[in-house]
Amino acid sequence: MTRAQVVIVTGVSVYLLGMAFACGMAVERIRFDQRRTAVLDRYNETLREWHEFRMLTERQAMRYPSDGTGEQAAR
C-alpha cells in the first residue's frame, strides 16, 4: 500500500469508528428515555390517584362538616 492509501484507509476507519460510537450513544439515549418514560408514567398515575383521594376527602369534609363533637352538624 502506498502512503496515500494508508492515510485514506486510516481516515475512513476513524470516521466509521466515530459514527459507530455516535450511533451507540444515540441508541442508548433512546433506550434510557423509554425506561424513564415508564417510570414517570407510573409516578404521574400515582400522583393523580393521590390527588383524587385528597379531593374526595375534602368533598366529604365539606358535605359533613363537624362542630368538633364528632357528630354531624345540623343544617
C-alpha positions, -999 to 999 in steps of 0.1 A, spaced: 0 0 0 11 35 -7 12 62 18 -19 78 3 -38 46 6 -28 41 42 -39 77 50 -73 71 33 -79 38 50 -70 52 84 -93 82 78 -122 61 68 -116 37 97 -116 66 122 -147 81 106 -166 47 108 -154 42 144 -167 77 153 -201 71 136 -205 37 154 -197 54 187 -223 82 180 -249 57 169 -243 37 200 -248 67 222 -280 77 204 -294 42 208 -285 41 245 -301 75 250 -334 63 233 -335 32 255 -328 53 286 -357 77 277 -381 47 272 -373 35 307 -375 70 321 -409 75 305 -422 43 320 -411 54 355 -426 89 351 -459 74 338 -461 53 370 -453 83 391 -479 105 374 -506 79 378 -498 75 415 -498 113 419 -531 116 401 -546 89 424 -533 107 455 -549 140 443 -581 122 435 -582 107 471 -574 141 486 -602 158 467 -627 131 477 -619 135 514 -622 173 511 -656 169 494 -667 146 521 -655 170 548 -675 198 531 -706 176 529 -704 165 565 -689 194 585 -682 187 621 -688 211 650 -660 194 670 -681 169 688 -678 142 663 -714 144 652 -728 158 620 -738 194 622 -774 203 620 -784 220 588 
